[in-house]
Amino acid sequence: MSYIDGFVIAVPTANRSKFIEHAQTFDGIFLEVGATRVLECWGDDVPKGKLTDFRRAVQAKEDESVAFSWVEWPDKATRDAGMKKLMEDPRMPAAGDMPFDGKRMIFGGFVPVVSLGK
């Protein structure tokens, strides 16, 4: 079964086009090193909760939007090998020039337990 890396970040709303450009530049590297799919999603309906919510999770400010992204891999072994290759790729240092505050990114690896549809 596949393996998923998930990410949630706060992006200055004014940097939306820079965020998309950054993703288009660097997400292809994930595919080159073995990922099967990469999705970058811009918050459209991200309500404030009473106790927790996406905005609080990444300390989003009023002038920021929440982006939710994931990378799908065939399996964890491919992900582990791919992430190693990704970190060693000579193009990756340029990825450090992110249009968002990477310190407030939350991320993790997940094993699917239910998969319906495609």
VEXMARLUM-204204 format. One record per residue (C-alpha): residue number from 1; residue in three letters; x, y, z negated. Coordinates in steps of 0.5 Angstrom, whole numbers, plus 2048, in hexadecimal, padded with zeros to 3 digits. Layout:
BEGIN
NUM|ALA|X|Y|Z
...
***
This chain:
BEGIN
1|MET|800|800|800
2|SER|802|807|801
3|TYR|806|80C|7FC
4|ILE|804|813|7FB
5|ASP|808|819|7F9
6|GLY|803|81F|7F7
7|PHE|805|826|7F6
8|VAL|801|82C|7F3
9|ILE|804|833|7F4
10|ALA|802|83A|7F3
11|VAL|803|83F|7F9
12|PRO|803|846|7FA
13|THR|7FD|847|7FE
14|ALA|801|84C|802
15|ASN|806|846|804
16|ARG|800|842|807
17|SER|804|842|80E
18|LYS|80B|841|80B
19|PHE|808|83B|807
20|ILE|805|838|80E
21|GLU|80C|83A|812
22|HIS|810|837|80C
23|ALA|80C|830|80C
24|GLN|80C|830|814
25|THR|814|830|813
26|PHE|815|82B|80E
27|ASP|80F|826|80D
28|GLY|812|823|814
29|ILE|818|821|810
30|PHE|813|81D|80C
31|LEU|811|819|812
32|GLU|818|818|814
33|VAL|81A|815|80E
34|GLY|814|810|80E
35|ALA|80E|813|80C
36|THR|807|812|80F
37|ARG|803|818|80E
38|VAL|804|81F|80B
39|LEU|7FE|824|809
40|GLU|7FF|82B|807
41|CYS|7F8|82E|804
42|TRP|7F7|835|803
43|GLY|7F2|836|7FD
44|ASP|7EB|838|7FF
45|ASP|7E6|836|7FA
46|VAL|7EB|836|7F3
47|PRO|7E6|837|7ED
48|LYS|7E9|83A|7E7
49|GLY|7E7|834|7E1
50|LYS|7E5|835|7DA
51|LEU|7EB|831|7D8
52|THR|7F0|82F|7DE
53|ASP|7F0|831|7E5
54|PHE|7F5|831|7EB
55|ARG|7F6|838|7EA
56|ARG|7F8|837|7E2
57|ALA|7FD|831|7E4
58|VAL|801|835|7E8
59|GLN|800|83C|7E5
60|ALA|7FD|83F|7EB
61|LYS|7FD|847|7EB
62|GLU|7F7|84B|7ED
63|ASP|7FB|84C|7F4
64|GLU|7FC|845|7F5
65|SER|7F9|83F|7F8
66|VAL|7FA|838|7F6
67|ALA|7FC|833|7FC
68|PHE|7FC|82B|7FB
69|SER|800|827|7FF
70|TRP|802|820|800
71|VAL|806|81B|803
72|GLU|804|814|805
73|TRP|809|80E|805
74|PRO|809|807|808
75|ASP|80B|805|801
76|LYS|80F|807|7FB
77|ALA|816|804|7FD
78|THR|815|808|804
79|ARG|814|80E|800
80|ASP|81A|80D|7FB
81|ALA|81E|80C|801
82|GLY|81B|812|805
83|MET|81C|817|7FF
84|LYS|823|815|7FE
85|LYS|824|817|806
86|LEU|820|81D|805
87|MET|824|820|800
88|GLU|82A|81E|804
89|ASP|828|821|80A
90|PRO|82C|827|80C
91|ARG|826|82B|80E
92|MET|823|82B|807
93|PRO|827|830|803
94|ALA|823|835|808
95|ALA|81D|833|805
96|GLY|81F|836|7FE
97|ASP|81D|83D|801
98|MET|815|83B|7FF
99|PRO|810|840|800
100|PHE|80D|83E|7F9
101|ASP|810|83D|7F2
102|GLY|812|836|7F2
103|LYS|813|836|7EA
104|ARG|80C|836|7EA
105|MET|80B|830|7EF
106|ILE|808|82A|7EC
107|PHE|809|823|7EF
108|GLY|809|81C|7EE
109|GLY|809|815|7F2
110|PHE|803|811|7F2
111|VAL|801|80A|7F3
112|PRO|7FA|809|7F6
113|VAL|7F5|805|7F3
114|VAL|7EF|806|7F7
115|SER|7EF|807|7FF
116|LEU|7E9|808|803
117|GLY|7E9|80A|80A
118|LYS|7EF|80B|80F
***
